[in-house]
Protein backbone atom coordinates (compact mmCIF):
# COMPACT_ATOMS: atom_id res chain seq x y z
CA UNK A 1 0.00 0.00 0.00
CA UNK A 2 1.04 3.58 -0.54
CA UNK A 3 0.32 6.69 1.45
CA UNK A 4 -3.04 8.14 0.43
CA UNK A 5 -4.24 11.37 1.99
CA UNK A 6 -1.44 13.40 3.53
CA UNK A 7 -1.71 14.15 7.24
CA UNK A 8 -1.17 17.85 6.49
CA UNK A 9 -4.44 17.94 4.53
CA UNK A 10 -6.35 16.83 7.61
CA UNK A 11 -5.33 19.87 9.62
CA UNK A 12 -7.77 22.71 9.99
CA UNK A 13 -6.90 25.44 7.48
CA UNK A 14 -7.54 29.10 7.93
CA UNK A 15 -10.54 30.15 5.87
CA UNK A 16 -8.90 33.17 4.28
CA UNK A 17 -10.61 34.00 1.02
CA UNK A 18 -8.46 32.71 -1.86
CA UNK A 19 -9.27 32.99 -5.51
CA UNK A 20 -8.61 29.66 -7.29
CA UNK A 21 -6.21 29.63 -10.25
CA UNK A 22 -4.97 33.16 -9.70
CA UNK A 23 -1.30 33.71 -10.42
CA UNK A 24 1.01 33.59 -7.44
CA UNK A 25 4.14 35.73 -7.30
CA UNK A 26 7.14 33.49 -6.67
CA UNK A 27 10.36 35.14 -5.56
CA UNK A 28 13.42 34.10 -7.54
CA UNK A 29 16.94 33.98 -6.11
CA UNK A 30 19.33 36.78 -7.05
CA UNK A 31 21.86 35.56 -9.61
CA UNK A 32 24.69 38.10 -10.19
CA UNK A 33 26.01 38.43 -13.72
CA UNK A 34 29.44 36.92 -14.37
CA UNK A 35 32.10 38.42 -16.66
CA UNK A 36 35.08 36.65 -18.12
CA UNK A 37 37.58 39.10 -16.62
CA UNK A 38 36.27 38.96 -13.04
CA UNK A 39 36.16 36.29 -10.38
CA UNK A 40 33.33 35.84 -7.89
CA UNK A 41 34.01 35.31 -4.19
CA UNK A 42 31.97 35.15 -1.00
CA UNK A 43 32.35 37.73 1.79
CA UNK A 44 34.80 36.91 4.57
CA UNK A 45 33.70 34.74 7.47
CA UNK A 46 34.29 37.60 9.90
CA UNK A 47 31.30 39.38 8.38
CA UNK A 48 28.65 36.82 9.21
CA UNK A 49 25.95 39.42 9.59
CA UNK A 50 26.76 40.97 6.21
CA UNK A 51 26.04 38.25 3.68
CA UNK A 52 27.14 40.11 0.56
CA UNK A 53 29.09 39.33 -2.61
CA UNK A 54 31.91 41.32 -4.15
CA UNK A 55 33.73 41.29 -7.47
CA UNK A 56 37.54 41.23 -7.71
CA UNK A 57 39.05 42.24 -11.08
CA UNK A 58 41.51 39.96 -12.83
CA UNK A 59 44.70 42.07 -12.70
CA UNK A 60 46.48 40.08 -15.39
CA UNK A 61 44.07 41.47 -17.98
CA UNK A 62 44.38 45.13 -16.96
CA UNK A 63 46.53 47.92 -18.45
CA UNK A 64 47.06 50.21 -15.45
CA UNK A 65 48.83 53.00 -17.35
CA UNK A 66 46.08 53.26 -19.90
CA UNK A 67 43.42 52.96 -17.21
CA UNK A 68 44.95 55.88 -15.27
CA UNK A 69 45.08 57.96 -18.42
CA UNK A 70 41.45 57.33 -19.29
CA UNK A 71 40.23 57.95 -15.74
CA UNK A 72 42.05 61.28 -15.37
CA UNK A 73 41.54 62.51 -18.92
CA UNK A 74 38.24 64.30 -18.31
CA UNK A 75 39.56 66.03 -15.17
CA UNK A 76 42.67 67.28 -16.98
CA UNK A 77 40.51 68.57 -19.82
CA UNK A 78 38.50 70.70 -17.39
CA UNK A 79 41.62 72.04 -15.65
CA UNK A 80 43.40 72.96 -18.88
CA UNK A 81 40.35 74.09 -20.84
CA UNK A 82 41.03 77.79 -20.22
CA UNK A 83 44.79 77.65 -20.83
CA UNK A 84 44.86 75.37 -23.84
CA UNK A 85 45.14 76.74 -27.36
CA UNK A 86 43.85 75.13 -30.58
CA UNK A 87 47.34 74.04 -31.53
CA UNK A 88 47.97 72.44 -28.15
CA UNK A 89 44.58 70.65 -28.28
CA UNK A 90 45.36 69.28 -31.74
CA UNK A 91 48.79 68.13 -30.54
CA UNK A 92 47.21 66.41 -27.47
CA UNK A 93 44.69 64.50 -29.59
CA UNK A 94 47.39 63.46 -32.05
CA UNK A 95 49.58 62.23 -29.18
CA UNK A 96 46.69 60.29 -27.62
CA UNK A 97 45.94 58.58 -30.93
CA UNK A 98 49.58 57.60 -31.36
CA UNK A 99 50.07 56.25 -27.82
CA UNK A 100 46.64 54.75 -27.03
CA UNK A 101 45.92 53.62 -30.63
CA UNK A 102 42.29 54.74 -30.28
CA UNK A 103 41.54 51.95 -27.83
CA UNK A 104 38.37 52.36 -25.76
CA UNK A 105 38.57 49.26 -23.54
CA UNK A 106 40.59 48.97 -20.35
CA UNK A 107 40.43 45.16 -20.29
CA UNK A 108 41.69 43.40 -23.40
CA UNK A 109 43.45 40.30 -24.60
CA UNK A 110 47.23 40.48 -24.62
CA UNK A 111 47.49 38.86 -28.04
CA UNK A 112 45.20 38.32 -30.98
CA UNK A 113 43.78 34.86 -31.58
CA UNK A 114 45.57 32.93 -34.30
CA UNK A 115 44.16 33.31 -37.78
CA UNK A 116 42.34 30.37 -39.34
CA UNK A 117 44.68 28.38 -41.55
CA UNK A 118 43.11 27.87 -44.94
CA UNK A 119 43.55 24.55 -46.61
CA UNK A 120 41.95 22.34 -49.20
CA UNK A 121 39.98 20.71 -46.38
CA UNK A 122 38.45 23.96 -45.15
CA UNK A 123 35.07 23.27 -46.79
CA UNK A 124 34.92 19.73 -45.36
CA UNK A 125 35.93 21.05 -41.92
CA UNK A 126 33.22 23.72 -42.07
CA UNK A 127 30.53 21.17 -42.97
CA UNK A 128 31.52 18.79 -40.18
CA UNK A 129 31.71 21.62 -37.65
CA UNK A 130 28.24 22.93 -38.51
CA UNK A 131 26.83 19.40 -38.31
CA UNK A 132 28.42 18.88 -34.91
CA UNK A 133 27.14 22.22 -33.66
CA UNK A 134 23.60 21.46 -34.79
CA UNK A 135 23.66 18.12 -32.99
CA UNK A 136 25.06 19.73 -29.84
CA UNK A 137 22.44 22.47 -29.96
CA UNK A 138 19.70 19.88 -30.26
CA UNK A 139 21.10 17.84 -27.40
CA UNK A 140 21.66 20.88 -25.21
CA UNK A 141 18.31 22.63 -25.66
CA UNK A 142 17.54 25.19 -23.00
CA UNK A 143 15.22 23.97 -20.24
CA UNK A 144 14.07 26.67 -17.79
CA UNK A 145 14.75 25.59 -14.21
CA UNK A 146 11.84 27.52 -12.73
CA UNK A 147 8.13 27.37 -13.45
CA UNK A 148 6.87 29.74 -16.13
CA UNK A 149 3.69 30.39 -14.17
CA UNK A 150 2.38 29.45 -10.72
CA UNK A 151 -1.34 29.44 -9.88
CA UNK A 152 -3.04 29.10 -6.54
CA UNK A 153 -4.97 25.83 -6.08
CA UNK A 154 -6.73 25.96 -2.71
CA UNK A 155 -8.46 22.84 -1.38
CA UNK A 156 -6.61 20.50 -3.74
CA UNK A 157 -7.08 17.06 -2.19
CA UNK A 158 -3.67 15.65 -1.25
CA UNK A 159 -4.50 12.03 -2.12
CA UNK A 160 -2.09 9.82 -4.07
CA UNK A 161 -4.84 7.60 -5.51
CA UNK A 162 -6.89 10.32 -7.22
CA UNK A 163 -6.53 11.92 -10.65
CA UNK A 164 -7.56 15.58 -10.40
CA UNK A 165 -5.81 17.23 -13.37
CA UNK A 166 -6.18 16.92 -17.14
CA UNK A 167 -5.46 19.09 -20.22
CA UNK A 168 -7.87 18.83 -23.15
CA UNK A 169 -7.22 19.12 -26.87
CA UNK A 170 -9.03 22.50 -26.98
CA UNK A 171 -6.32 23.94 -24.68
CA UNK A 172 -8.56 23.94 -21.61
CA UNK A 173 -7.05 22.62 -18.40
CA UNK A 174 -9.40 21.09 -15.83
CA UNK A 175 -8.58 20.76 -12.14
CA UNK A 176 -10.72 19.58 -9.24
CA UNK A 177 -10.40 21.60 -6.04
CA UNK A 178 -12.51 20.07 -3.30
CA UNK A 179 -16.08 19.82 -4.58
CA UNK A 180 -15.52 22.19 -7.52
CA UNK A 181 -14.17 21.64 -11.03
CA UNK A 182 -12.47 24.66 -12.58
CA UNK A 183 -11.47 25.25 -16.21
CA UNK A 184 -8.38 27.32 -17.02
CA UNK A 185 -8.06 28.56 -20.58
CA UNK A 186 -4.38 28.38 -21.54
CA UNK A 187 -4.96 30.64 -24.56
CA UNK A 188 -6.11 33.72 -22.64
CA UNK A 189 -5.35 32.65 -19.02
CA UNK A 190 -9.01 32.99 -18.00
CA UNK A 191 -10.67 30.88 -15.31
CA UNK A 192 -14.23 29.58 -15.10
CA UNK A 193 -16.12 27.33 -12.73
CA UNK A 194 -17.69 24.32 -14.41
CA UNK A 195 -19.59 22.80 -11.48
CA UNK A 196 -19.70 22.41 -7.72
CA UNK A 197 -21.15 19.15 -6.42
CA UNK A 198 -23.06 18.83 -3.17
CA UNK A 199 -21.26 17.74 -0.01
CA UNK A 200 -23.01 14.37 -0.04
CA UNK A 201 -21.53 13.57 -3.47
CA UNK A 202 -18.09 15.15 -3.18
CA UNK A 203 -15.29 15.63 -3.23
CA UNK A 204 -14.44 15.25 -6.92
CA UNK A 205 -12.08 12.29 -7.26
CA UNK A 206 -11.14 12.30 -10.98
CA UNK A 207 -11.42 14.33 -14.19
CA UNK A 208 -10.74 13.31 -17.79
CA UNK A 209 -11.24 15.05 -21.15
CA UNK A 210 -12.68 13.24 -24.16
CA UNK A 211 -10.58 13.44 -27.33
CA UNK A 212 -12.80 16.17 -28.81
CA UNK A 213 -11.71 18.61 -26.09
CA UNK A 214 -15.33 19.54 -25.47
CA UNK A 215 -16.75 16.82 -23.24
CA UNK A 216 -15.36 15.96 -19.83
CA UNK A 217 -16.03 13.14 -17.36
CA UNK A 218 -16.02 13.80 -13.62
CA UNK A 219 -15.73 10.99 -11.07
CA UNK A 220 -17.21 11.53 -7.62
CA UNK A 221 -16.64 10.20 -4.13
CA UNK A 222 -20.25 8.98 -4.15
CA UNK A 223 -19.42 6.44 -6.94
CA UNK A 224 -21.32 8.43 -9.63
CA UNK A 225 -19.78 9.75 -12.85
CA UNK A 226 -20.95 12.97 -14.53
CA UNK A 227 -20.61 13.86 -18.22
CA UNK A 228 -20.45 17.55 -19.07
CA UNK A 229 -20.50 19.60 -22.26
CA UNK A 230 -18.07 22.44 -21.54
CA UNK A 231 -19.08 24.51 -24.57
CA UNK A 232 -22.51 25.07 -23.02
CA UNK A 233 -21.66 24.27 -19.37
CA UNK A 234 -24.41 21.66 -19.40
CA UNK A 235 -24.64 18.37 -17.53
CA UNK A 236 -25.45 15.73 -20.16
CA UNK A 237 -25.96 12.67 -17.95
CA UNK A 238 -24.96 10.99 -14.73
CA UNK A 239 -23.76 7.38 -14.74
CA UNK A 240 -24.93 5.56 -11.61
CA UNK A 241 -24.62 1.99 -10.44
CA UNK A 242 -21.23 1.49 -12.08
CA UNK A 243 -19.20 1.27 -8.85
CA UNK A 244 -19.88 0.77 -5.17
CA UNK A 245 -17.45 3.46 -3.96
CA UNK A 246 -15.44 6.44 -5.23
CA UNK A 247 -14.25 6.61 -8.85
CA UNK A 248 -10.60 7.63 -8.73
CA UNK A 249 -9.50 6.93 -12.31
CA UNK A 250 -10.96 7.59 -15.78
CA UNK A 251 -9.79 6.92 -19.35
CA UNK A 252 -11.46 7.63 -22.71
CA UNK A 253 -11.29 5.41 -25.79
CA UNK A 254 -13.40 7.17 -28.45
CA UNK A 255 -17.00 6.83 -27.22
CA UNK A 256 -16.02 4.39 -24.45
CA UNK A 257 -15.40 5.85 -20.98
CA UNK A 258 -13.45 3.43 -18.79
CA UNK A 259 -13.85 3.93 -15.05
CA UNK A 260 -11.85 2.50 -12.16
CA UNK A 261 -13.11 2.47 -8.59
CA UNK A 262 -12.08 1.80 -5.03
CA UNK A 263 -14.05 -1.46 -5.32
CA UNK A 264 -11.34 -2.82 -7.67
CA UNK A 265 -13.70 -2.86 -10.65
CA UNK A 266 -12.88 -1.57 -14.14
CA UNK A 267 -15.90 -0.86 -16.35
CA UNK A 268 -16.30 0.19 -19.98
CA UNK A 269 -19.22 2.60 -20.44
CA UNK A 270 -20.61 3.41 -23.89
CA UNK A 271 -21.84 6.96 -23.33
CA UNK A 272 -24.03 6.86 -26.46
CA UNK A 273 -26.53 4.31 -25.17
CA UNK A 274 -28.91 4.15 -22.21
CA UNK A 275 -27.50 0.84 -20.87
CA UNK A 276 -24.00 2.23 -20.76
CA UNK A 277 -22.20 -0.68 -19.00
CA UNK A 278 -20.91 -2.81 -21.87
CA UNK A 279 -17.79 -4.55 -20.53
CA UNK A 280 -16.05 -5.24 -17.23
CA UNK A 281 -12.52 -6.17 -16.18
CA UNK A 282 -11.86 -8.07 -12.97
CA UNK A 283 -8.38 -8.60 -11.58
CA UNK A 284 -7.60 -5.98 -8.95
CA UNK A 285 -8.33 -6.69 -5.30
CA UNK A 286 -7.99 -3.08 -4.16
CA UNK A 287 -8.56 0.43 -5.52
CA UNK A 288 -7.77 1.08 -9.19
CA UNK A 289 -5.73 4.29 -9.20
CA UNK A 290 -4.25 4.29 -12.73
CA UNK A 291 -5.90 3.75 -16.13
CA UNK A 292 -4.41 4.35 -19.60
CA UNK A 293 -5.49 3.21 -23.05
CA UNK A 294 -2.79 2.60 -25.64
CA UNK A 295 -2.60 4.80 -28.72
CA UNK A 296 -4.26 2.12 -30.84
CA UNK A 297 -7.11 1.72 -28.37
CA UNK A 298 -6.62 -2.06 -28.25
CA UNK A 299 -4.78 -2.41 -24.92
CA UNK A 300 -5.63 -0.99 -21.51
CA UNK A 301 -3.14 -0.66 -18.66
CA UNK A 302 -4.44 -0.55 -15.09
CA UNK A 303 -2.57 -0.02 -11.84
CA UNK A 304 -3.90 -0.62 -8.36
CA UNK A 305 -3.27 -0.24 -4.67
CA UNK A 306 -2.68 -4.00 -4.61
CA UNK A 307 0.71 -3.30 -6.27
CA UNK A 308 -0.46 -4.96 -9.49
CA UNK A 309 -0.06 -3.77 -13.07
CA UNK A 310 -2.49 -5.46 -15.47
CA UNK A 311 -2.60 -5.31 -19.27
CA UNK A 312 -5.99 -5.94 -20.84
CA UNK A 313 -6.92 -6.65 -24.43
CA UNK A 314 -10.17 -5.01 -25.47
CA UNK A 315 -11.37 -8.13 -27.25
CA UNK A 316 -10.96 -10.17 -24.03
CA UNK A 317 -13.28 -8.04 -21.88
CA UNK A 318 -16.28 -9.68 -20.27
CA UNK A 319 -19.79 -8.48 -21.06
CA UNK A 320 -21.30 -10.17 -18.01
CA UNK A 321 -20.73 -10.12 -14.25
CA UNK A 322 -19.43 -13.65 -13.69
CA UNK A 323 -17.58 -13.66 -10.32
CA UNK A 324 -13.81 -14.21 -10.31
CA UNK A 325 -13.57 -14.14 -14.09
CA UNK A 326 -10.16 -12.84 -15.12
CA UNK A 327 -9.46 -11.58 -18.63
CA UNK A 328 -6.07 -9.93 -18.36
CA UNK A 329 -3.43 -10.35 -21.04
CA UNK A 330 -0.50 -9.81 -18.66
CA UNK A 331 -0.29 -9.63 -14.88
CA UNK A 332 2.81 -7.94 -13.42
CA UNK A 333 3.51 -8.01 -9.70
CA UNK A 334 7.06 -6.62 -9.80
CA UNK A 335 6.22 -3.30 -8.14
CA UNK A 336 6.39 -3.24 -4.34
CA UNK A 337 3.86 -0.41 -3.87
CA UNK A 338 0.76 1.05 -5.47
CA UNK A 339 0.96 1.55 -9.24
CA UNK A 340 -0.59 4.84 -10.26
CA UNK A 341 1.82 6.39 -12.78
CA UNK A 342 1.26 4.90 -16.27
CA UNK A 343 2.35 6.22 -19.69
CA UNK A 344 2.24 4.60 -23.14
CA UNK A 345 5.19 5.48 -25.37
CA UNK A 346 4.21 7.69 -28.36
CA UNK A 347 6.94 6.32 -30.67
CA UNK A 348 6.68 2.59 -29.79
CA UNK A 349 3.14 1.31 -29.48
CA UNK A 350 3.91 -1.72 -27.30
CA UNK A 351 6.12 0.14 -24.79
CA UNK A 352 4.61 1.06 -21.41
CA UNK A 353 6.23 2.92 -18.51
CA UNK A 354 4.93 2.41 -14.97
CA UNK A 355 5.90 3.97 -11.65
CA UNK A 356 5.58 2.64 -8.11
CA UNK A 357 4.77 4.36 -4.84
CA UNK A 358 6.86 5.14 -1.80
CA UNK A 359 7.88 1.56 -0.95
CA UNK A 360 8.90 0.86 -4.54
CA UNK A 361 10.23 4.13 -6.07
CA UNK A 362 10.94 2.43 -9.42
CA UNK A 363 10.11 3.24 -13.02
CA UNK A 364 9.73 0.07 -15.06
CA UNK A 365 9.42 -0.42 -18.80
CA UNK A 366 7.35 -3.22 -20.34
CA UNK A 367 6.92 -4.83 -23.74
CA UNK A 368 3.18 -5.43 -23.64
CA UNK A 369 3.29 -7.83 -26.60
CA UNK A 370 5.72 -10.28 -25.00
CA UNK A 371 5.19 -9.37 -21.34
CA UNK A 372 8.91 -8.75 -20.76
CA UNK A 373 10.24 -6.17 -18.31
CA UNK A 374 12.79 -4.22 -20.35
CA UNK A 375 14.30 -2.09 -17.59
CA UNK A 376 13.83 -0.95 -14.01
CA UNK A 377 15.25 2.28 -12.54
CA UNK A 378 15.22 3.17 -8.85
CA UNK A 379 14.37 6.89 -8.69
CA UNK A 380 14.88 7.19 -4.94
CA UNK A 381 11.43 8.65 -4.27
CA UNK A 382 7.71 8.00 -4.71
CA UNK A 383 6.69 8.08 -8.39
CA UNK A 384 3.40 9.98 -8.74
CA UNK A 385 3.06 10.58 -12.47
CA UNK A 386 4.74 9.93 -15.83
CA UNK A 387 4.66 11.75 -19.18
CA UNK A 388 6.48 11.01 -22.44
CA UNK A 389 7.90 13.77 -24.58
CA UNK A 390 6.00 13.61 -27.88
CA UNK A 391 8.94 15.03 -29.85
CA UNK A 392 12.03 13.51 -28.25
CA UNK A 393 12.93 10.19 -26.65
CA UNK A 394 12.48 11.51 -23.13
CA UNK A 395 10.35 10.69 -20.10
CA UNK A 396 9.25 13.10 -17.35
CA UNK A 397 8.44 11.82 -13.87
CA UNK A 398 7.00 13.62 -10.84
CA UNK A 399 7.87 12.60 -7.31
CA UNK A 400 7.01 12.85 -3.66
CA UNK A 401 9.26 12.58 -0.62
CA UNK A 402 11.94 13.85 -0.28
CA UNK A 403 12.60 16.42 -3.01
CA UNK A 404 9.10 16.74 -4.53
CA UNK A 405 10.75 17.25 -7.90
CA UNK A 406 10.12 16.67 -11.58
CA UNK A 407 12.85 14.63 -13.28
CA UNK A 408 13.51 14.52 -17.02
CA UNK A 409 15.12 11.29 -18.25
CA UNK A 410 16.77 10.38 -21.54
CA UNK A 411 15.36 7.15 -22.95
CA UNK A 412 16.52 4.38 -23.14
CA UNK A 413 19.71 5.19 -21.20
CA UNK A 414 17.64 6.72 -18.34
CA UNK A 415 20.31 9.31 -17.73
CA UNK A 416 18.98 12.32 -15.83
CA UNK A 417 18.79 15.37 -18.07
CA UNK A 418 17.57 17.79 -15.40
CA UNK A 419 15.55 18.08 -12.21
CA UNK A 420 12.92 20.78 -11.71
CA UNK A 421 12.20 21.91 -8.17
CA UNK A 422 9.81 24.43 -6.66
CA UNK A 423 6.98 22.40 -5.21
CA UNK A 424 7.12 21.98 -1.43
CA UNK A 425 4.93 18.88 -1.32
CA UNK A 426 4.61 15.74 -3.44
CA UNK A 427 3.82 16.41 -7.08
CA UNK A 428 0.74 14.23 -7.42
CA UNK A 429 -0.56 15.15 -10.88
CA UNK A 430 0.83 16.16 -14.27
CA UNK A 431 -0.83 17.06 -17.57
CA UNK A 432 0.62 17.89 -20.98
CA UNK A 433 -0.47 20.72 -23.29
CA UNK A 434 -1.94 19.82 -26.70
CA UNK A 435 1.22 20.99 -28.51
CA UNK A 436 3.32 18.73 -26.26
CA UNK A 437 5.62 21.52 -25.05
CA UNK A 438 4.29 22.60 -21.65
CA UNK A 439 3.63 20.46 -18.59
CA UNK A 440 1.31 21.45 -15.75
CA UNK A 441 1.98 19.98 -12.31
CA UNK A 442 -0.26 20.08 -9.24
CA UNK A 443 1.01 19.24 -5.77
CA UNK A 444 -0.07 18.92 -2.18
CA UNK A 445 1.29 22.44 -1.57
CA UNK A 446 -1.89 23.68 -3.31
CA UNK A 447 -0.12 25.20 -6.29
CA UNK A 448 -0.42 24.56 -10.01
CA UNK A 449 2.82 25.17 -11.91
CA UNK A 450 3.62 25.31 -15.62
CA UNK A 451 6.98 24.17 -16.99
CA UNK A 452 8.43 24.63 -20.49
CA UNK A 453 10.26 21.33 -20.21
CA UNK A 454 9.62 19.78 -23.63
CA UNK A 455 10.66 22.73 -25.83
CA UNK A 456 8.78 25.58 -27.49
CA UNK A 457 6.21 25.49 -30.33
CA UNK A 458 8.45 27.67 -32.53
CA UNK A 459 11.33 25.19 -32.18
CA UNK A 460 9.06 22.26 -32.98
CA UNK A 461 7.66 23.93 -36.10
CA UNK A 462 11.18 24.62 -37.36
CA UNK A 463 12.25 21.05 -36.63
CA UNK A 464 9.20 19.65 -38.41
CA UNK A 465 9.85 21.85 -41.44
CA UNK A 466 13.47 20.75 -41.57
CA UNK A 467 12.51 17.10 -41.22
CA UNK A 468 10.15 17.29 -44.20
CA UNK A 469 12.68 19.12 -46.35
CA UNK A 470 14.51 16.71 -48.63
CA UNK A 471 15.65 16.16 -52.19
CA UNK A 472 12.17 15.00 -53.24
CA UNK A 473 10.07 17.09 -50.85
CA UNK A 474 8.44 19.01 -53.70
CA UNK A 475 7.16 15.84 -55.37
CA UNK A 476 4.04 13.91 -54.41
CA UNK A 477 4.64 10.60 -52.67
CA UNK A 478 3.16 7.39 -54.05
CA UNK A 479 1.45 5.26 -51.41
N, C-alpha and C positions, 0 to 999 in steps of 0.2 A: 504494500500500500504506500501511497505517497501523501504528503501533507496536503490537505484540502484548503479549508478556509484558514487564513492567517489569524493568529491570536490578536494581532494589532487591529484587525477589522472588527473585533468584538468589543473593543473599548468604546465608551461613549464619546462621540465627537461633538465638538462645539458646533452649534447650529448657526454659525455665521452665514449670511446670505452669499452664495457663490454662484456665479453664472457659468453653466456648463459650456465647455468648448470655447472659452475665451482665452486669448493668447496670454501666456505667462512670461513675464520678463525674467530671463535667466542671466545672472551675472557671469561674465567670462573672465578668466584669469588674465592679468596683464602680461603680455609677451613683448619685451623690449626688442627693437630692431637690432640686427647684428650687421656689422660692416666688416669687410675683409681685412681692414687695416687696424682693427681694434680688438682687444680681448676683453672678455666679460668675467668679472670676479664678484664674489659675495663680500659684503661688508665684514669687517673684522669681528672676531668673537667678543672683543671687549665692548662692542656696541650692541648688546643684546636687545636693548629697547628700541634701537633704531635699525629696523630691518629694511635697509635700502641697498640699491645696486649702484655701482659706479663703473665708468668706462675708463680704461687706461690705454692711451695711444701706443701703437707699435713704433718705437723710436727708430728702428732700423729702416723704416720707410719714410722718414721725415728729413727735409732739407732745412736745417735751422737758420742758415744764413738767409735763404730766400724767404722763409717764413717771417723773420724779423723785418726784412725789407718791406714785405707786403703789409704787415701789421702797422708799421710806423709811417707808411707812405702818405696816408691821408692826413695825419697830424703834421708832417713836415710841409705838406702842400699848403695847409692853413697858415703855418708860421711864416712861410716864405712867400706867401701870395703877394704881399705888398711890395717886397723888395725885389722880386724876380722880374726880369725883363723878358721880352719875347725871344730874344736870342738864347738867353739862359734856359728858358722853358723848352725850346726846341732841342738844345743840347742835352737837357736832362732826359727827355723822352727818347732821344736817339741812343743815349747811354743805357737806358733801361732795356730797350729792345735788344741791344747788343749783348748785355750781360745776362738778362733773364730769359731771352729768346721767346718773348711773348707767352711765357707759360702762365697759366691761371690757376693751376692746382698746386697745393702744398705737398700732398702725398702723391707719389708717382713711383712707377717701377724704375729700378736702376738701369735695366737694359731692355731693349726691345725684344719681343718674342721672335724666334727664328722664322725666317720666311719659308713658305711651303716650297719644297723641292719638286719641280715639275719633272715628270717622266712619262714614258709611254704608257705607264699603268695608271696614270692619274684618273682617267675616266672610269676604269674598273674599280679603283679605290673609292671614288666618289659614289658609285652605285652601291657598293657593299656597305659603305658608311651610312648612307641614307636608309638602306634596308634595315640595318642594325638599329638605327635611331628610331625608326617607326615601330619596330618590335619592342624596343625598350619603353617607348612612350605608351604603347598599348598595355604593356605589362605593369607599368608604373602609373596608371591613371590616378588622378587625384581623388581621394576619398575624404570628405570633411569629417573631422573627428568630433564635432559637436552637432547637435540636432539643429536642423534648419528652422524648425518651429516647435514650440511647446505649448500645448493647450491644457487647460484645467479640466479634470475629469472627476468631479466629486461623486462620491457614493459608488465608485466602481467596485464591484464585489471581488474581493481578493480570494478567489477560489480556483485552484489549479485545474479542476475537472470541467470547468465551463468554457464556453467559446463565445466571447462577448464583442468581438470586433471583426468586421469584414468590409472589403472595398469593392464596390460594384463596377461593372463595365461602363456605366454612365458617369464615372468619376465622382460618385457619391459614397462617402464613408459612413457606415453605420456603427454605432457603439451603444451598448446597453449600460445605463447608469442606474442601478437600483431597479425601480419599477418602470423606468422610462427609456424609450429608444429614441436617440437623437440621430439626425442626418447632418453631416458636414459636407458642404459642397466644396470640393478641392479647386474648382475653377474660379470661384469668386470669394472663397473663404467665408461663406454664409452658413448659419446654423439654423436648423428647424427641428421642432419636436414632432416626431411621427405619432407616438402613442404613449400613454401612461396606463398601465394595467392596475386593477384594484389590488389591495393588499392581500386578499384571499388567494389571488392567482399568482402574484409575484413572489420573488423578483424574476426578472427576465434572465434566462439561463443560457440562451444561445441565439445567434442571429446568422443568417446566411442569405446572400443575394442569389437570385436566379441569373442565368447567363444573359438574359436580355437587359439587365441593369435597371429594370423597372419594378419587378416584383421581389418581395423579400419575405422570408419565413422567420418567425419569431417563436422560439421554444420557451415554455413557461415552467415555473416551479410546480404548478398544479397538474402537470402532465399534458396539458393542451398545447396545440401548435396553431398559431395564427398566420394567415396569408394576407399580405397587404399589397395594394397598388400604390406606389409612392408618387406616381404622377398626379393622382387625384386624392391622395391621403385617405384612401377608403379601405376598410376591412372587407376582404372578399369572402373569406370563410374561416371557420375554426374547426380544426381536426381534433376530435375527441375520441376517447376509447382506444387510442393507439398504444399508450403506455400506462403503467400503474403509478409512476412517480415522475420526477422532473426529467425534462428533455434537455440534456447538456450538449448534444452534438447534432449537427445537421449537414447534409451534403446533397447538392442538386445534380441530377443527371437528365438533362433535357426536361421533360414534363414529370419526371419521377423525383420526389423529395424523399430522401432517406433520412430517417430519424433514429437516434440512439438514446436510450434512457438509462436511468439508474437501476432499472429492473433487469439490465443485461440484454434487453431485446433490441434488435435492429429490424426496422420495418421500412419497406418500400411503399410509398403512397403516390398513386396517380392522381394528381390534383385536378384532372379534367373530369373525373367521374364522381358520382355520388358515393359509391362504395369504394373509397379511396385506398383501402389496404389491399394490396395485390400480391405482395411477397413478404416473407419473413426470413430472418437469419438467426439461428440459435447456436451459440458456442461460448459466449462470455457468461461467467458466473457472477460478475460484479458490474459496476457502472461502465457504460461505454462512453469514453471521454474523447475519442478521436475517430473521425470518419473522413475518408477521402476517396473519390472516384478517380480512376486512371483517365488519362486524356482520351482514350478510345471509348470509355464508358463501359467496358466489358469487365473490368476487375474493380473490386471495392476492398479497400484496406480499412480495418477497424482495430483500434487499440482500446484496452480496458484497464480498470483498476485491479484486475486480476493478473496483471503483468503479461498478458497475452497479446500477441499481434496475429490477427487472422486475415487471410486473403481469401476473398470470395469471388466466384465466377457468377456472373449474372444469370447464366443459363442453369445454374445449379440451385437457385433459390427455391424455397418451398412456398407453395401457394395455399398451404393449409396450416393448422396449428397442432400438428402431431408432436407430443412431448418428446424431448430428448433427441430430436432429429437434427443431425449435424450435416451441414452442406459445405463446409469450408474446403477450399482448394489446398491451402497450406496453413499449418498451425505452428507458430514460432513462440517458444517459451524462453528465449535466450535473455530477455531483459529481466532485471531483478527488481523492477519497480513499475509503477503505472506507465502505460504507453499512451501518451497524448499527442506528441509531436509527430506528424506524418506529412510527407511531401513526395509526390511522384515527380520523377525527373522529366523535364521538358524536352530533352534531346535524346533520351533512351527510354522507350515506352515501358519496358519491363523492369526498370530500376526504381526502387523505392527506398527512401531514407526514413528512419524512425528514431525517435529519441526517448530515453527513459528518464524517470523521475529521480528524486534525491538519493535513493539507495542504489541507483544504477549509473547515472551520469554519462551514459554512452550514446553515441550516434552509430547506428548500424545501417549497412547497405545490403539490400536483398535483390536477388534475381527472382522475380515472381513467376517466371516460367519454369525454372528448375527447382526453386525453393532453396537455393544456396545463399549462405551469408557471405558476401563478398569482402566485407571489412567491418571492423569495429574500432571506434576511437573513444577513449576515455577523455571527456571534456573537463572533468574535475568539478562540475557543478550540475545542478538540476537542469535538464533540458525541457524547456517549456513550449517552444515552437520552432518550426523549420520552414525555410523558404528557399527555393532555387532561383538563381539568377537566370532570367530568360534569354540573356544575350551572351553570357560567358559561362564557362564550366566552373561555377562557384556555388557555394551553399552558405546561407546565413542562418545562424542559430541564436535563439534568445535563452537566457539562463536566469536562475535564481541564485540562492546562496552560493558563494559569498560575494561575488563582484556585481551581480545583477547586470551583466553586460550583454551586448550583442557581439557575436564573433563571426567574422567572414572567413571561410575556408576555401582553399583551392582544391578542386576535385580533379583527379582521384588521389592526389598525393596527401590531401588533408593537412597541408601546411597552412598555418594561420597567416592570413593576409593582414588583418587588422582587428582590433577590438574597440568597440564603441561603448563608452561609459557616460553616465549622466543620470540614469534611473537610480533611485535609492531603495528600491524594493524589487522583488523578482519580476522579470519582464514576462508576463503571462501570455500576452497575445501579440501577434504580428499580422499585418495585412499588406499586400503589395498593390501599388497603383496600376491602372490599366496599361500604361506604357512600360511598366516593368522597371522603372528607374527609382522610384521612391518607396520607402518602407515606413509604415506607421507602426509604432509599438506602444502598447498600453501596459502599465505596471501597477502593482499594489500601492505605489506612492501617489496614486490618483492623478497621474499626468499622462497625456497622449503626446508622443514625440514623433517627429518626421525626420527621416534620415535620407540623404542623397547618397546611398551606398552602392547602387548598381549603375551609376553613370548619369548622364543627362540626355534628354531627348534629342538635343542638337547633335551630340556625339553619335548617337545611335543612327540618326538619319544619314549622317555623313558616312558612317561605316557601312550602312546598307547600300548606299549609292555606290560606294567603292567596290563592294562585293559583287554587285550586278554588272559593273563595268568590265568588259572583256573584249577580246578580239571579234567576237560575233554577237555582241550585245545589241546591235542595231537590227539583227535579223530575227525573224520569227522562229520559234523553236517547234520542231515536229514532235508530237507526242506519240 
